Amino acid sequence: MVTVNDYLKSKYGCKVYKLALSAKVTCPNRDGTLGTRGCIFCSEGGSGEFAAGAEKSVNDQILEAKARVAAKAGPGAGYIAYFQSFTNTYGDFDYLSRMFREAIGVSDVVILSIATRPDCISDEMYGLLEELNKIKPVWVELGLQTANEQTARYIRRCYELPVYDECVARLRSIGIEVITHVILGLPGETREDMAATVRHVVEVGSNGIKLQLLHVLRGTDLEREYRLGKVPVMELDEYVDLLMYLLTLIPDNVVVHRLTGDGPKKGLLAPLWTGDKKKVLNTINAALKERKTNGHYFNDRR
């Protein structure tokens, strides 16, 4: 397994930290174009609860985000400007162009990373991404979540799998690195359903993958489903066992950007064990070491 930390350190020779930013955009699944309630699991913050203050300029957000990691970053660190909240290629083109150019122009920002949907990148936006990628590397993070079309309809993703496939191919054709978000534990999905999603992400050519456990957050439609008993949640040991299996499906040319995720504690309904990040990471690392000791290892260098 190649982790993002290993990948970045080998490429830049230093520790690289991600700065979560907000472009103050929305989503077609919220503004009435495709829907008004968003994906079933999505919070009011559009998965950007840890982003810097949306009311501030990009430069001010970057300064604020740097201050949060200053104690561990130290001098000489590099940064990823990560537009995280909602759909960051969806909106006024000139406005988004200014935001991205401002972020990429910061001297110690080494990568521009943009979270979006594969159905929300216009021809004009593809051209901008290609142009920016010639200045500094650009990553595009696509919210796939699942390759299962039935599950996709349930979570109200509002686009079909071939849209994702075509987007990955087009981004790769212009030199953009693609990172795919996958949610593990979606209602009704089996272990093999989740494995099929990981296999699809690898086969279609994504450069990286983020594996994220399903969180039930207060104020989402998923909360209602959970309270009706329709959303089983995994225990820690069950989740770690699943991860160990899925990692065997990911070749070394696909960078693993995430093995878990943080739900905002004040809004987290389930599973509550995810709130203890240190315990979760220690359990995952122990499982990785055990697999190495037993000879069932996959080139992990964490």
N, C-alpha and C positions, 0 to 999 in steps of 0.2 A: 504494500500500500504506500502510495506517495501522498503525503499530507501537504496542505497548502503552505505550511510553515517551511517545510523542507524545500518545496518548489521555489518559494520566494527568496529564501536565503541563498540557494544555489544560483539564482538569477541576479540578485542585487547585492549579495555579500553582506547584508545587514538584516536586522529585524524589520519587518514591514507591518504596520498597524492599519486596520480598517477604521475609517472615520465615517460614521453613519450620518447622512445628510438628508435634507428634505427639499424637494423642488416645488413643494406646495401645489401638487397636481392631484388629480382624481383618477377615476377608473371607469371604463365604459360599462362595467358591471354595477356601477353605483350612480352614474349621472343620468340614467334612463335610456342610454343607447342600447344596452343589452339587458339591463336590469337596474334595480334601485337598492338592493339589499346586500350586494357584494357576494363573494363566495361564502359558503355556509360557515366557515371557520374564521373568517376575516374580522378583525377587530375594527373599531372606529379609527384607529391610527393607521390602518392599512399595512400592518406588519412593520410599522416603523416606530414602535414605542421607545426604542433606544436611540433614535436619531436626535441630532441637535435641534434647537428651537427653530421651527418652521418660519417664524416671523422675521428671522434675521437674514442678512445677505449671506451668500455662499462663503465669502471670506470670513465673516464673523462666525458662521457655523463651524468652519474648519478650525478656527482658533479655539472655539469652545470645545470641540471634540478632541483637539490635541491636548487641551488642559486636563481632560479626563484621564488620559493615558500618560501624562508627562512623567509621573513617578517611575514608571517601568520602561518608558521608551528611551529616555536618555538622548544624548547628542548623537547625531548621525543616523537617526532612524528614518525610514521611508514611510510613506503613507499611501493608502488607497482612498480616493474620494468616492464614497459609495452612496449613490442616490437610491435610497432604500424604500421609502414609503410609497404605496400605491403603484401607479403605472407610469414610469418616467420617460416614456417616449410618446405619451398621449397628452396632447395639449398644443398650444400655440408653438409653431416651429421656431420662430425667431426668439421667443422667450426661452425655450429649452436650449437652443443653441448658445445663447448668452450664458446661461447657467453652467453648461458643460465646459464652455471655453474658460469661464472664470475659474472653475475648479481645476482644470488641467493646467492652467497657467501658474498655479502655485508651485514654487520651485521644488519643494520636497515631496510633492504628490507625484508618485511614480506610476500610478495606474488610475484610470477612470473606470469605475464599475457602475453599471446602470441596470437596475431591476425593472423588468417590464413583462408584458404578455407578448407571445409570438404573433398575435393578431393585431398588434398595435404599433407596427413599424412601417411607416410609409416609405415610398421610393426615395423621397427627399431625405428622410431620416437615415436610411441606409447610406446615402451619399455623405451625410454629415459624419456618421460613425466611421466610415472609411477614411474621411479626411482627418478626423481627430486621431485615428489610430496611427497615422503617419507622424503625429507629434509625440504622443506617448501611447503605450498600450491601452486598449479599451477592452473591457470585459462586458459582456451582456449576460445578465442573469435572468433566465426564463423560468417562470412558474408553471411547470408541467404538473407536478404533484402526483399524477398517476397516468399510466398508459391504458388503463381500463376505461373504456368509453362509458360503461354503465355507472361506474363510480364518479366519473367526470360529470355526468349529468346530475347525479345526486348532490355533489358539492357545488353545482352551478358554475362550473368553469367557463362554460359558454363558448368554447371552440373545440373542434375535433382534432384528433391526433395528427392527421396529415398537415395541419396548419403548423404545428410544432416542428414536424420533420422538415418541411420546406423552409421554415425560418432558420433552423440550424444550418441547413445546407447553404443558404444564401449568406448568412453571417460568416461561415467558415470560408466561403469563396472570396470574401473581401478581407480576409485576414483577422477577423475578430474572434477572440476566445469566447467560447460559450460555456456557461455554468448552468446546470439544470437543477432546479429545486424539486425534491421528491419528499412527500409526506408519508411516513410509515404509520400504520395503524388506522387508516381510514375505514369507516364502518363498512362491514361486509367483505372486506378484502382478506384473502388468505395469505399465508406465507408465500405461496407460489405466485399469487397476483403481484405481490410486492417485488418478488424476484424478477418477474416478467417486466416490470417497469424499469428496474435497474438494467436489465439486459437491453431493453430498448434504448435507453439513454446512451449506453455504450455503443450499440450497433449503429445508431444514427449519427454518431460522430461528435458528441459533446466533449469538450476538453476537460470539464470538471463536473463534479456532482456534489450536491448538498443533501445529506440525509437528515431529515427533521422528524422527530416524533410528533404525532398529533397532540396539540394542546386544546383543551376545552376552555375557552375564555368567556368571561361574563359579558353579557350584552350581545353575544353572537347568536345566530340561529342554531348553531351547533349546541349551545347551552340548552335550548329547549329540547332538542333531540336527546341529549344526555340525560336530562331530568325525566324523560319518558322511558328511559332504560334502553334506548336504541344505539348507544355509543359505548361499547366496552372499551376500557383503556388497559394498556399493558402495564405489568409490574416491571420493576427495574431489571430483574434477572431475565425475564422474558424478552425485554427489549435488547439487552446486551447479547443474548444468544442469537437473536435475529440479525443483529449487526454483524456478528462474527460470520454468519452464513453469507450475508449479502456482500461482504468485503471480498469473499473468494470469487465473486463474479466481476469484480472491477479490475481491469488490467492496469499495469503501471503507467501507461500513457494517459490515463484519466486521473486527474488530481482530485483527491478527496478534500473538499473544503469544509465539511461539517459532518460530525457524527451524532450530534444531538442539537439541542436548541434551548433558548431561554424564553419562557413565557413571562410576561410582566407579573411579578408576584401579587400585586394588588388586584389583578384581574384574573389570575389563574384559578380555575375551578378544579381541573383534573388533568393529568395525574399529579398529585401534590409532591411526590418524590422528586419531580424535576426541579423543584425550587432549591434543592441542595446540590448546586452545580459541582462543588468539590467532590462530594460523594459519587455523583454520577460519573465524572471524569476518572476518578480513582478506580471505580468498578470497571469501566471500559478499558483502562490501561492495564489493569490486572488480568483481564480476559485476553488482551492482546499478548501480554508476556507469557501467559499460560500456553497459548497456541504456539508461540515461538519455541517454548521449552519442549512441547510435545511434538514438534516437527510439523505442525500444521500452520505454517506462517506464510505471509504474503508480502515480504519485502517491506515491512513497516519500519520506519526510521524515526519514530516520534521520540 
